[in-house]
Amino acid sequence: MTAAVRHQLRSMPVLRFFADDTLDHVFKMEELFKKIEEERKANGEQ
């Protein structure tokens, strides 16, 4: 890729990738909210 853009850029930027576990946290939070809602319904709360 550097050869293709060498005349357009002064230096090739360093790209860093990382694992994004945001969806894992979202799913865990949704499960917790479902459990809370089920417990409230079981206890007759709103």
DSSP file (Angstrom, degrees, kcal/mol; ACC not computed):
  #  RESIDUE AA STRUCTURE BP1 BP2  ACC     N-H-->O    O-->H-N    N-H-->O    O-->H-N    TCO  KAPPA ALPHA  PHI   PSI    X-CA   Y-CA   Z-CA
    1    1 A M     >        0   0    0      0, 0.0     4,-1.2     0, 0.0     3,-0.3   0.000 360.0 360.0 360.0 -34.4    0.0    0.0    0.0
    2    2 A T  H  >  +     0   0    0      1,-0.2     4,-0.6     2,-0.2     3,-0.5   0.904 360.0  52.7 -60.1 -41.3    2.9    2.3    0.7
    3    3 A A  H  4 S+     0   0    0      1,-0.2     3,-0.5     2,-0.2    -1,-0.2   0.849 105.7  55.4 -63.6 -33.7    4.1    2.2   -2.9
    4    4 A A  H  4 S+     0   0    0     -3,-0.3    -1,-0.2     1,-0.2    -2,-0.2   0.793 121.2  26.3 -71.4 -28.5    0.7    3.1   -4.2
    5    5 A V  H >X S+     0   0    0     -4,-1.2     4,-1.8    -3,-0.5     3,-1.5   0.212  83.3 115.0-119.1  14.5    0.4    6.3   -2.2
    6    6 A R  T 3< S+     0   0    0     -4,-0.6    -1,-0.1    -3,-0.5    -2,-0.1   0.776  81.1  47.1 -63.2 -26.2    4.0    7.3   -1.7
    7    7 A H  T 34 S+     0   0    0     -4,-0.2    -1,-0.3     1,-0.1    -2,-0.1   0.580 113.0  49.9 -88.9  -8.9    3.7   10.4   -3.8
    8    8 A Q  T <4 S+     0   0    0     -3,-1.5     2,-0.3     1,-0.1    -2,-0.2   0.730 110.6  46.1 -98.4 -27.0    0.5   11.5   -2.1
    9    9 A L     <  -     0   0    0     -4,-1.8     3,-0.1    -7,-0.2    -1,-0.1  -0.880  65.6-143.4-118.9 149.2    1.6   11.2    1.6
   10   10 A R  S    S+     0   0    0     -2,-0.3     2,-0.3     1,-0.3    -1,-0.1   0.882  90.1   0.8 -74.9 -39.2    4.7   12.3    3.4
   11   11 A S  S    S-     0   0    0      0, 0.0    -1,-0.3     0, 0.0     0, 0.0  -0.993  79.1-107.9-147.4 151.4    4.7    9.2    5.6
   12   12 A M        -     0   0    0     -2,-0.3   -10,-0.0    -3,-0.1     2,-0.0  -0.678  39.9-124.8 -80.3 124.3    2.5    6.1    5.9
   13   13 A P        -     0   0    0      0, 0.0     2,-0.6     0, 0.0    -1,-0.1  -0.355  21.2-115.7 -68.6 149.8    0.4    6.3    9.1
   14   14 A V        -     0   0    0     -2,-0.0     2,-0.5     2,-0.0     0, 0.0  -0.766  28.8-153.6 -86.8 122.8    0.7    3.4   11.5
   15   15 A L        -     0   0    0     -2,-0.6     2,-0.4     2,-0.0     0, 0.0  -0.840   9.6-168.8-100.2 131.9   -2.6    1.6   11.8
   16   16 A R        -     0   0    0     -2,-0.5     2,-0.3     2,-0.0    -2,-0.0  -0.977   1.7-163.8-122.3 133.7   -3.4   -0.3   15.0
   17   17 A F        -     0   0    0     -2,-0.4     2,-0.3     2,-0.0    -2,-0.0  -0.854   7.5-178.2-114.4 149.7   -6.3   -2.7   15.4
   18   18 A F        -     0   0    0     -2,-0.3     2,-0.4     0, 0.0    -2,-0.0  -0.977  36.2 -95.0-144.0 157.1   -7.8   -4.0   18.6
   19   19 A A        -     0   0    0     -2,-0.3     2,-0.7     1,-0.1    -2,-0.0  -0.577  35.0-146.4 -73.7 128.4  -10.6   -6.4   19.5
   20   20 A D        +     0   0    0     -2,-0.4     3,-0.3     1,-0.1     4,-0.1  -0.868  21.9 174.7-100.8 111.2  -13.8   -4.5   20.2
   21   21 A D     >  +     0   0    0     -2,-0.7     4,-1.5     1,-0.2     3,-0.2   0.064  43.7 115.4-103.3  23.9  -15.8   -6.3   22.9
   22   22 A T  H  > S+     0   0    0      1,-0.2     4,-2.2     2,-0.2    -1,-0.2   0.899  73.6  54.6 -60.0 -42.6  -18.5   -3.6   23.1
   23   23 A L  H  > S+     0   0    0     -3,-0.3     4,-2.6     1,-0.2    -1,-0.2   0.861 103.0  56.8 -63.0 -34.8  -21.2   -6.0   21.8
   24   24 A D  H  > S+     0   0    0      1,-0.2     4,-2.1     2,-0.2    -1,-0.2   0.927 109.0  46.3 -60.4 -43.7  -20.3   -8.5   24.6
   25   25 A H  H  X S+     0   0    0     -4,-1.5     4,-2.4     2,-0.2    -2,-0.2   0.890 111.1  52.6 -65.7 -39.2  -21.0   -5.7   27.2
   26   26 A V  H  X S+     0   0    0     -4,-2.2     4,-2.5     1,-0.2    -2,-0.2   0.934 109.8  47.9 -62.5 -46.0  -24.2   -4.7   25.5
   27   27 A F  H  X S+     0   0    0     -4,-2.6     4,-2.2     1,-0.2    -1,-0.2   0.894 111.3  50.8 -64.1 -39.4  -25.5   -8.3   25.5
   28   28 A K  H  X S+     0   0    0     -4,-2.1     4,-2.1    -5,-0.2    -1,-0.2   0.915 111.3  48.3 -63.6 -42.3  -24.6   -8.7   29.2
   29   29 A M  H  X S+     0   0    0     -4,-2.4     4,-2.5     2,-0.2    -2,-0.2   0.905 109.8  52.0 -65.2 -41.1  -26.4   -5.5   30.1
   30   30 A E  H  X S+     0   0    0     -4,-2.5     4,-2.2     1,-0.2    -1,-0.2   0.906 109.1  50.4 -62.4 -40.6  -29.5   -6.5   28.1
   31   31 A E  H  X S+     0   0    0     -4,-2.2     4,-2.3     2,-0.2    -1,-0.2   0.906 110.3  50.0 -63.3 -41.1  -29.6   -9.9   30.0
   32   32 A L  H  X S+     0   0    0     -4,-2.1     4,-2.4     1,-0.2    -2,-0.2   0.915 110.3  49.7 -63.4 -42.7  -29.4   -8.1   33.3
   33   33 A F  H  X S+     0   0    0     -4,-2.5     4,-2.5     1,-0.2    -1,-0.2   0.890 110.0  51.3 -63.6 -38.7  -32.2   -5.7   32.4
   34   34 A K  H  X S+     0   0    0     -4,-2.2     4,-2.6     2,-0.2    -1,-0.2   0.915 110.3  49.1 -63.6 -42.6  -34.4   -8.7   31.3
   35   35 A K  H  X S+     0   0    0     -4,-2.3     4,-2.5     2,-0.2    -2,-0.2   0.914 111.3  49.2 -63.5 -42.4  -33.7  -10.4   34.6
   36   36 A I  H  X S+     0   0    0     -4,-2.4     4,-2.3     2,-0.2    -2,-0.2   0.925 112.2  48.5 -61.9 -44.5  -34.6   -7.2   36.6
   37   37 A E  H  X S+     0   0    0     -4,-2.5     4,-2.2     1,-0.2    -2,-0.2   0.910 111.8  48.9 -63.0 -42.3  -37.8   -6.8   34.6
   38   38 A E  H  X S+     0   0    0     -4,-2.6     4,-2.3     1,-0.2    -1,-0.2   0.899 111.3  49.9 -64.3 -40.5  -38.8  -10.5   35.2
   39   39 A E  H  X S+     0   0    0     -4,-2.5     4,-1.7     2,-0.2    -1,-0.2   0.887 110.4  50.0 -65.8 -38.1  -38.1  -10.2   38.9
   40   40 A R  H  <>S+     0   0    0     -4,-2.3     5,-2.8     2,-0.2     4,-0.4   0.907 111.4  48.1 -67.3 -40.2  -40.2   -7.0   39.1
   41   41 A K  H ><5S+     0   0    0     -4,-2.2     3,-0.9     1,-0.2    -2,-0.2   0.894 110.8  51.6 -65.3 -39.3  -43.1   -8.7   37.3
   42   42 A A  H 3<5S+     0   0    0     -4,-2.3    -1,-0.2     1,-0.2    -2,-0.2   0.834 112.3  46.3 -65.7 -32.8  -42.8  -11.7   39.6
   43   43 A N  T 3<5S-     0   0    0     -4,-1.7    -1,-0.2    -5,-0.2    -2,-0.2   0.437 117.3-112.3 -90.6   0.1  -42.9   -9.5   42.6
   44   44 A G  T < 5S+     0   0    0     -3,-0.9    -3,-0.2    -4,-0.4     2,-0.2   0.662  71.7 136.3  79.5  16.4  -45.9   -7.5   41.3
   45   45 A E      <       0   0    0     -5,-2.8    -1,-0.3    -6,-0.2    -2,-0.1  -0.482 360.0 360.0 -90.7 165.7  -43.9   -4.3   40.8
   46   46 A Q              0   0    0     -2,-0.2    -5,-0.1    -3,-0.1    -1,-0.1   0.409 360.0 360.0-104.8 360.0  -44.0   -2.0   37.8
